[in-house]
Structures are given as structure tokens and as C-alpha cells.
Amino acid sequence: MFSVPFLSSRKTSSSRRNRRSGRSRTAFEPRRIRVEALEDRRLLSVVPDWVLGAGGLQTDGSSAVATDTAGNVYVTGNFQGEADFDGDGISDAHGNSLNSLYLAKYAPNGDFEWVRVGNALKNVFGAGAEGQDVAVDADGNVYVLGNFYPSLDFNGDMASDLKTTYASNFVVKYSPDGNYLWSTSAPVLKQVDKGYGGIAVDDNGDRGSWSAYITGYSAEDSQIGISTGYVAKLSAANGQMAWKRLWGSLTIDSSSYVSDVDVDELGSVYVTGTFVDGFDVTNDGTVDVMKPGRHAFVIKYSSVGDVLWWTSLDVVSTGNNLDLPDGSVYIAGSYGVTKLDAGAGTVLWTQPIGAYNYSADIAVAADGTAYLAGTFGGTCDLDGDGATDLISAGSADAFLAALDSEGHLLNAWGMGGVGDDRGYGVATDGAGNVYLTGWFGSTAAFPTGSVLESRGSYDIFLLRMAAADPNNAPPVADPGGPYDGVEDVPVVTFDASASTDPDGDPLTYLWNFGDGSTATGIAPQHTYLWGGEFTVTLTVDDGKGGSNAAITTATITEVNDAPVANPGGPYSALVSQPITFDGSASYDYDNQDGTSANEQTLTYTWDFGDGATGSGETASHAYAAVGDYTATLTVSDGVAASTATVMVSVTETPVIVQYDSTDTPKPIADASPKTGPGITQSYITPDGTVHAMAVEVTLTHESVGQLAVYLISPTGDEARLTPVVSGPTVRYENLGFADAETGTWTLKIVDSTKGKTGTLQGWSLFVQPVTGTMTSISTTLSSDSADASSDDLLAILAADQTAREQGQSRAGKKTGELADVALLELQWQ
């Protein structure tokens, strides 16, 4: 159950966590910056400040982050073995071989304060613990919601502070100094789903009335299905439950869960999650809504647990997290963000963030800016305008996005590396600073300009985006221009020296040249690869939240590019065999630069090197003589041309002739009739050995390196044999007679050398026993056989008569000059 930590969907309304290694306060140049109104000077609400990493040699992750009134930061999640939380290389948290939960505290400047650990004590299947969410009350006491199995030790005395028969949620409370105060297991009994649930604290009024609210899953039976979610109110003083409320989802799957809770100043409680197919808000057995598929929901309860209103949401698909700025409810889901009126639950607006992006958490700052944390892969369009806002470095990267109170995208920052990196929790503090936490693998780049490297498979990160100075005056961008130049002629020099900042802050410069290229610096140089008029954008940033963008143009004169010829190849063929020459890989850059006015038609001319020519992108030609040729392709666009050559090798066409100079292949010897019916696939030698009809041929020939030996069946099937012994004598084995057909089997021997002849000096046949090694039945070369003519040499292969006469076969060969082909014919009956 805890073998793969922190891979579940997570969110939380007031927080998440980090480490100090690699802290940087340098400026960051984002992969892409959103510029929605180029004529406006803008102030960013936050700017990159520092980033910390934490972890050990195994797998570590973070789920949530929260802040207190003093600006301290708290992060929770899980780790394995040992973990370093301050970057000094020494372990600060000591766990065991199971997943352990942690709670880490950092000062506002990122200094490490302390870490507390919860360890499962019994090493059984599914054992472990994980922190899922964290909340802080007005006194700085810290509450962690998580899950565990089967027992949990919070204070390191190896005694169980909590035990459970099933996997269960827990809540633990620590003092501001990290002292353990109390803990309780989920009050809604039995098994809960790992990875989902939230916690919030109502710290209004007298401290004795403060409460904590948690959400999760219960194994209590739903009245309509098999999934029961709950919200429970606990006393903040001792963890005792005041009330609980259940609801049911018609179907449970990996998309059905309860994820977050928050409470407003009046004590009203808000819960979000996801239901599948149907939803029973009060778990009374009545299906309040029937909708196929998965849908987010929001329920508002009074301080005593009465349902005030509820609604289902389709655009966000899943309810992962919520936050409560004044009078509003923000819901972060898998594919978008929705804002509702807290009084009646009316949807005010919905902002989709793309089908392949995932928002895990949302936090709304005092100025009304909503910060969205999550994960994306590939290209990311966070506001649905069709423009790419972020591009991931790996399969998945973390992101932080800022939205105004109307849902408009203000800025987006991506972070990660070539591995799998996730953003899970976001929180703000009273000063407007923003904290993002998650986990990363291998190496990951962050908006601060820092690159962190994980010690284990995955490590924890905590990023701080500092609140911008509200008195800072934004800069004024001046890109100069307009500019002009010539295609492919280096270079156009751009000049942003007229840009200014009213406060005298040093500026950074980001250029977009309008052809997909970017650069930094006050006076970059750029070479355009094609002509046209380009819109050039300059964005200047003062590092204090102020930025401004302005545009100019660059007019580039088009210059004709000669096409690039590519004739394909090299090619080879036999004499008189047609070759298809292919020039389709040739190209003209002018036809690929996006300027339709410069589209050109290409012509192709071929010189085959033997006096013949051709035309067209592809051309066919056959050579009449053996030799090596150089073919030339010329490609022209009507203004300029280029040529390229390719080698062509033409070889002799083998001529199949009979060694005995007759027109029709014939058997050299006829086998004697058999006494048994049909054709056999084996025969028996006098010693009783059963042999398969497989034959091996050994040839001796002075040009043996150029010989190719083929076996042709009576039906014309031809298979080339593989030599298994090289040298002057070559052995070709397994002529495949096991499925012999009645008729003439032909052994074709081809000398493929150009015009070279040689003497076929000898041959021998062997038979293959069904078992055992191949043996020679006869290797006799005889010139006085009864069947031999004066110019023939025959070798006789005979199987003597036995009680089961299997017949007789003969094979022979003729001596003399071997031109290109010799035929050795074997007949089996």
C-alpha cells in the first residue's frame, strides 16, 4: 500500500514544503513569458526568490505546504530511510525501511528549523505512513493529516501512538517548536483510501472552541454505491470528534475521491472531491444527481454540519483542492479552475487549463491573485487561447500559474528536467509570498535559475516566489528599430539600450525575433534564414516584479537559395536490369521557409554515366555492359542549380546452362524401381541404419569463393545452400530431401565471377542419418563405370538390397570447363 509513495493526486488549501541545497536568488528567464498586452507596463505580484531541495538516497516526496502568521513554512510528505533537510549532507530525519511521514519547518528566508518523523513499527505488507496535508492555527500549532498502517510512532520511543486494523487516516498536532501534543486515527472507522483528504483549522473565537476539519474515505457502506466520503469536525484541543457527515458515490474507481476541506470565518465548511456516475449528498439513499462519468463536486456545511448547498462541476472534471478568499470559493481540478460565490454556490467563471495538464492545489493571496500548482507535459496552454504558455523539459514538469480575480492568466512558470517532476502544493503568506512544493528526479531547473540534483530516485523541492515591492515602478521597454537585413547574411544587430527603469533598477532583456528564435541581452545579433517582415518582441524585467514588453519589426530581403540535389543510392544491378534512380530527397529551402511568394518548381536532370540521360524526380535506366558508373543528378529551381553524384555498380548476368550442353535438364542416372508403394522419406542401409533423404555436397573448384549453390525441387522451388566449410573444398549441407517429391531434383552451381571459368574438380555426396552424424556412403570417383560415357565421370551411390528394398539412386558429374553454371541432377523415385 505504501510501496509507491506520493504518486496519488494531492492538493491542499493552505500549504506544502522543501530544502536549502542550491538556493539561488538570481534572475530567471522563463521558457516562455506571457505577454497579453504589449502596450501595458505590468507589475508581477511575485518574483523568484529561492529554491531548496531535501531528501535521501531513496524515494522522497512532498504533498502539502502551509505557512503561519510569522511567515514560517511547513511541508509534509514521506521519505524512505534517511533524509537531509538542510543541505549539509547530514541526515536530519531517520526512518526505517518503510515509508515514513515527516513534517519540516523552515524560516521565511529558507533556513531549516526542525523536522519531525512518524514511523510505522511493524514491517508487514502495505505498512508505512505518509503526510497528506498540513494546516497551522493562529498560535502556530501545526496539524498534519495522513494515512498509516498498521501502527505509528510519533515521538521516537518505539511505542505505538496509533494502531489500526485497516489502512487509516490520522491527525497529529505539534506545537510551534515541534513538540508532539496529540494524535488520533480517523474517526470514521475502517479503511480509507490512501492519497486523498485534506485538513483545515477554524481558529476563530475562543481557543477552547477551535476545531480541525478533515476529509477522507470511509469503509462504512454507502447507501447508493460502494464509495463513502466523509467530513469530520474535531476538537483542536484533543482531537475528539464533534460530528461527521457522509456522502456516497454511485461508482468507485481511481477517479472517485474526496480531496479537500476549508472553513471560512463564520465556521461554514466547504468540501470538494469527485464522484462517478451518481452522487448522494447526504448518504440517505437518494441519488441527488445522476451523471455518467466523473464530475467534481462542492458541498457547503454549516458549523454544525447541515448541508447549505452543493453543486457539481463538469469543466474541472475532478475537485482536487479549494481555497476561500473573501466571499468566494476557488476549486482546482484536473483540467481547470472554477470560481464560485460562497453564499449560494453560483459559478462565477471557469478557466480550462488544457486536457493534458493537472492542477493539484490552489491558494489565493490577499490581493486576489490565485496561484495554481500542478503538473504538465509537452506543450501547455493554460488559458485556452491556442498559444503555448509552457514547454516541459521532460515527460512531466511542475508548474506555477498566476490568475487574476477574473481567471485571466497573468504568468506561468515551468520547472523540471528530463525526468518526471511534479508540483503538488502551494501556499501564500500574509506578506504575499508564494511557496510551491513537489518532487523531482535527476536534475531539475527552477525559476530562480538554480538547478537541483536529486540524491535518490526522487527528492523534495520547496520554491519561494517573493512578493514584489508594491512601490516598485515597472520599466519601459524600447526595442529600437525598425530593422532591415538580408536573408542568410549575418547579422541584424538589435538594440534595447533606450529601455529605462524609473527606479534605476538593472534590467534583463528577452527578445523574440518572430521566426521562432529568442535571445537575451541588451544588443543581441540574429541571422534570419528566410525573407519577410517579422514582428520582434522585447520584454524587459527589473527583477522586482516589474516588466514591460514592446514590439518592432525586422524586414528581411529574400535571397534565392539554390536547391540541394540528392540522387539517393548507391545503386547496383545486373546487366540489362532496370534501376530506379530516386531524387526525392532533394529539397529547396525556399520552399520550406514559410514564404509562399517564394515557392519554386524544381526540375530534375539525370546523367547516367554511360551516355544516356533522363529527367524527373525519379528515373529508370538499364545498363548494357558490366562496369562501375558515376550517375549525376542536377536539380534546378529556375534560378540556381546544384548537382550531386552517386556510384552505380553493374555486374554480369548469370547464364544458366547445362553442363552436358543439352537444352533440357535430365537425370544422369535412373533409380531402380522400388518394391514398396509410394515415395519414402528415408531408406535403410545394409547395416540397418535408417537415413533421412538429406544430402550433403562437397565441391572442389579453383574459383570456389565465387560459387553459389542452389537446390531446385521438382516443382521449381529454389533455395540457396549455405557453405559450412570454407577453403578450396566447400561443403554445402542439408539439401532438404526429407519432404522429397517424385521427380528430378537439380543442384545448380553458379560461378558469379565476371567471365572467369574454372574446372569443377570433384564432388561427393553424403547422406544424413535420422540420428547421429553425417556419413559418406561413397566418395568414389570412377572413370570406368558401366554407365559412364567416354567423357563422363560418374560416382555411384548405392543402397544394397535388403529385405525392404528401398531402391537405388545415382548421381554424376561431368568434368571440363565450368563457365557460369553446372547442373547436378538427382532423381528420386
PyMOL commands that set and color helices and strands:
alter all, ss='L'
color gray80, all
select helices_A, chain A and resi 207-209+589-591+596-598+704-706+737-739
alter helices_A, ss='H'
color red, helices_A
select strands_A, chain A and resi 41-43+46-54+61-67+73-83+93-106+112-120+128-136+142-149+151-153+162-163+168-174+180-185+199-202+211-218+227-235+241-251+257-263+269-280+289-301+307-313+321-323+328-332+336-341+347-352+357-364+370-376+379-380+390-391+397-403+409-415+422-428+434-440+443-445+451-453+459-467+483-486+492-493+508-512+518-520+525-526+532-541+546-557+571-574+578-582+603-607+613-615+618-622+627-636+641-651+682-684+690-701+707-712+718-720+723-725+729-732+743-751+758-769+775-778+793-795+811-813+817-818+821-828
alter strands_A, ss='S'
color yellow, strands_A
deselect
rebuild
show_as cartoon
